[in-house]
């Protein structure tokens, strides 16, 4: 109880104990170059980031990017509702083929084969 009162008097709550340093880095704003990032808990400026390893950078970014990609795929899937949208079988097939090719390109990149990103249109 004394520790909790001490945390509250310092302006932070017990939840701060559960935040990792990497989590705090995620809370930085994505502002323009040279912009100062602020700690959302204290309101003060964040210290400059330490040199981040390639592994920790991957782990920090993969979750956000995968969640964003999966949400985008879900949103595209929502367009398949025939009760709300009208599309031709040819358009549906093009969407399916292009999504499959995009996933194949990502898989090739993880396997070590780099491919150029293409523009897309219906």
C-alpha positions in Angstrom: 0.0 0.0 0.0 2.9 2.4 0.8 4.4 1.8 -2.6 1.1 2.5 -4.3 0.7 5.8 -2.4 4.3 6.7 -3.3 3.5 6.1 -7.0 0.4 8.1 -6.9 2.1 11.0 -5.2 4.8 11.0 -8.0 2.1 11.5 -10.6 2.1 8.0 -12.0 -0.2 5.0 -11.3 0.6 1.4 -10.7 0.2 0.7 -14.4 3.5 2.3 -15.1 5.2 -0.6 -13.4 3.9 -2.8 -16.3 5.1 -0.7 -19.1 8.4 -1.7 -20.7 10.9 0.8 -22.1 10.0 -0.5 -25.6 6.4 0.2 -24.9 7.2 3.8 -24.0 9.1 4.2 -27.4 5.9 3.1 -29.2 4.0 5.9 -27.4 6.2 8.6 -29.1 4.5 10.7 -31.7 5.3 10.1 -35.3 5.8 13.8 -36.0 8.1 15.4 -38.5 11.9 15.0 -38.4 13.3 17.0 -35.6 10.1 17.1 -33.6 10.3 16.5 -29.9 8.4 13.5 -28.6 6.8 13.7 -25.2 6.2 11.1 -22.5 2.4 10.7 -22.3 2.6 10.0 -18.6 4.7 12.8 -17.3 4.4 15.4 -20.1 8.2 15.8 -20.3 10.3 15.2 -23.3 11.5 11.7 -24.0 15.2 11.0 -24.0 16.8 10.3 -27.3 16.3 6.6 -28.3 19.2 4.3 -27.7 20.7 2.3 -30.5 18.1 -0.4 -31.3 19.2 -3.8 -32.4 17.7 -5.2 -35.6 15.9 -7.9 -33.6 14.3 -5.5 -31.2 13.3 -3.2 -34.1 11.7 -6.2 -35.9 9.8 -7.3 -32.7 8.6 -3.7 -32.1 7.3 -3.2 -35.7 6.0 -6.7 -36.6 3.0 -6.6 -34.3 1.7 -3.2 -35.4 2.3 -4.0 -39.1 0.6 -7.4 -39.0 -2.4 -6.0 -37.1 -2.7 -3.2 -39.7 -2.3 -5.6 -42.6 -4.9 -8.1 -41.2 -7.4 -5.3 -40.5 -6.9 -4.1 -44.1 -7.5 -7.6 -45.5 -10.6 -7.9 -43.3 -11.9 -4.6 -44.7 -11.3 -5.8 -48.2 -13.2 -9.0 -47.3 -16.1 -6.9 -46.1 -16.6 -5.7 -49.7 -17.6 -9.3 -50.6 -21.0 -8.8 -49.0 -23.3 -9.1 -52.0 -26.2 -7.6 -50.0 -24.2 -4.3 -49.6 -22.0 -4.2 -52.7 -22.2 -5.0 -56.4 -19.2 -6.5 -58.3 -18.6 -8.7 -61.2 -17.2 -12.2 -61.0 -14.2 -10.9 -63.0 -13.6 -8.1 -60.5 -13.8 -10.6 -57.6 -11.3 -13.0 -59.3 -8.9 -10.1 -60.0 -9.0 -9.1 -56.3 -8.4 -12.7 -55.2 -5.5 -13.2 -57.6 -3.8 -9.9 -56.8 -4.1 -10.5 -53.0 -2.7 -14.0 -53.5 0.2 -12.6 -55.5 0.9 -10.0 -52.9 1.1 -12.6 -50.2 3.4 -14.7 -52.4 5.7 -11.7 -52.9 5.9 -11.2 -49.1 6.6 -14.9 -48.6 9.4 -14.7 -51.2 10.9 -11.7 -49.5 11.0 -13.6 -46.2 12.6 -16.5 -48.0 15.2 -14.2 -49.5 13.9 -13.3 -52.9 13.3 -9.5 -53.3 10.5 -8.5 -55.7 9.5 -5.0 -56.9 6.2 -3.6 -55.5 3.6 -3.0 -58.2 0.9 -0.4 -58.5 -2.7 -1.8 -58.4 -5.9 -0.8 -60.0 -9.2 -2.5 -60.8 
